């Protein structure tokens, strides 16, 4: 990771204290050493894409993932999203299926969710990097502390956000959200292993827009 952290200015202001903490310095050193020996995804200038496309003052919705994709050319810094031209992963296929039945959205022919991020959906992976073809390889190195801080700042400093938590890992983050002023939607993870246990039929896309409209905010064009 470059020493000049490429992160949008409103997030930089909110998170400025995190970058000087020992855990973050250790994380940077870990990534420097990793890059000497391994290929890391996403590439350096895409690690903070979620923050670049969704400035702090524009966040309306938060979707939490776990790890970036670990295959070649997949990860683009947004959870569940892949670059155009890359095969759509199974979990995202199921997200698109639910989207189609919930809001009658035609299933796209690509897996790039940048258009969601640009509308105020923070697509946040709990761990922002991964070693090529080695899932979970960068867990427990400091990223979770950093992204937990992001969630806490959002909860404390904003109101009326919609947190979409799919699966037990994301739902464990709910304890950091002040539910007296934010909305939390929970369902099973969209992976093929669990989608039939409550992800299909959750209607989170229409529910999110209902909550936004109730707060006089623009609904998401999914």
N, C-alpha and C positions, 0 to 999 in steps of 0.2 A: 504494500500500500504506500502510495506517495506521501511524502511528508506534508505537502500542501493538500489538505483534505478537501476534496471536491464535493461540497455540500451546500445546498441553497442557503441564502443569507438569513432568512427568518428561522430556519432550523439551527443554523450556526449560532445564532443569538441564544436560542433556548437551551442548546446542548453544550455551550462553550465550556462549562465546568467539567464535563465528562472527558474532554480530550486531554486534560492535564492530569487526570487521575492515574494512579499506578497501574490499574488493570488495563487501561487503554494503551498506555505506553508498552506494557507487556504484550498486548495483542498486536500492536504494530511490529514489534520485534519478531514475534512468532511468524507473522505474515512475510516479513522480509526473508527470514530463514526458509520458510516453505517455498517461496518463489525461486530460491536458488536451486531447489531439488525437484520441484513438482510444477505441474500446470495447475493454476488456480482459476476457478470460475466464480462469478463472472469476471471479465477482465477489469483491470484497475479503474478505468474511467466510468464503469457501469455499476460499481459496487454500491454507490449511493443513489442510484437511479430513482428509487422510490421517493427519496427526499427532494430530488431535483424536479421531478414531474408534479409533485404534490407539496407545495410549500406549507409550512406550519399553519399560516393564517388562512389557508384555503381547504384544509382537511374537513371533510364532512362525514366520511365513512372510513372505517379501518378494517381491513381483512388481514388476518395473521396466518402466515405459513410457517414452516419449520426450517427447511434448508433450501438453498438454491439447487436447481437441477445440476447433476454432475456429469452429464454427457456433453460431447462436443457441440459447441454452437447453440446450446439450449438456453442457459441462464442469461437473463437480461436485466437483472437487478430488481425485478418486480415479482412478487410471489405468484405462483401458478402460471406465470406468463412465459412464453418462449418467443424467440425471434421469428419474424416472418420467413417462410420457406422451410421451417423446421417442423417435423411431424408433431401433431398435437398430442401431448401426453394424456394418459388415461384419465387422470383426475380432472384435467381441464375439459376433456370430452364430456365427462359427467356433469361438470358445471354448465357447459353449453346445453346439454340435454334438459337440465332443470330450468335453465333460462328460457328455452324454447317453450316448455309446457307452462311456465309461470307467467311470462309476459309476451309470449308469442313472438319471440325474437328469432329471426332466421339464424341458424348456426353458421358462424363465420368459417371461411376456408383457411384461416390462420389462427395462431395462438397468441398473438401479440395483444396484450391488455393495456398498452400505453394510453389508449383512448379512455379507459376507465380512470387511470391515474391522473390524467389531465383534467378530469372533472371533479377532482377532490377525493378520490378513493386512494388512501394510503395502502399500498400493497406491500406489506411489511413481513419479510422473513425474520424469524427470531435470530437466525445465524445468517450473516450476510455473505459469507464465502464458503467454498468447499474445494477440496482437492479433486482433481479429475478422476472420475470413476471410483470415488471413495466416499459414499454417502455418510454423513454424520462426522466426517473427519475434522471439522473445525468447531464442533460443539464443545462447550466447556472451556473455551479459550478466552472468553471475555465478551463476545458478541452479545450473548444473552443479557448481560448486565447493561450493555449499551442500549439495546432495543427495549428492555424493560423500562429504562429511564425515559425513552421516547413515549411509551404508553402512559407512564405516570404523569409526564408533563402534559400530554394531551388531556388526560382525565382532569388534572388540576386546573389547567389554564383555559380550557374550552368548555362549551356547553352544547348539549343536544347532538353529540356525535352518535353514529350508529356503529357499534362494534359487531362484526360478523365473525363468529368463532366456530369453525368447523373442526370437529374431532377433539379428543381429550387434550392433546398438547396445547392447542389454541385456547381451549376452555379453561385451562389452568391459569391463563393470564387474566381471567375475569376478576380475580381478587384485587387487581390493581385499578379497576375501573369503578368510579363513583356512580353507582346505578341510580342515585337520587337525581342526577342531572344528565345522564347519558342512557342510551338504549343498547341492550345487549341481546343479540340473536344467536342462538346456539342450535347446532345440528350435527349429525354424524359427518365424518370426513368424506369428501367426494371420491376417494379412491375406490377402485373396483372391489376392494375387500370389505368396504363398510357403507358404500353409498346407499345400498338397499335397506340399511338399518335406520333410516330417518333423514338422509340427505335429500333423496328424491321426495318431492312433495313438501319441502320445508318452506317454499315460497319466499325465500329471503330477499329476492330481487324486488318483488312487488311490495313486500312489507317495508323494505328500506325506503322506497319511494313514497309510500304512505306517510312514514315518519318524517321524512324531509319536507313534504308538502304541508304537513301539520305545523311545521315550524317556519313556514313561509320561505322555504328554500327550494331552489331548482331541483327537480327530480333528476336522477341519473339516466342518461340515454345509453342503456346497456348495449 
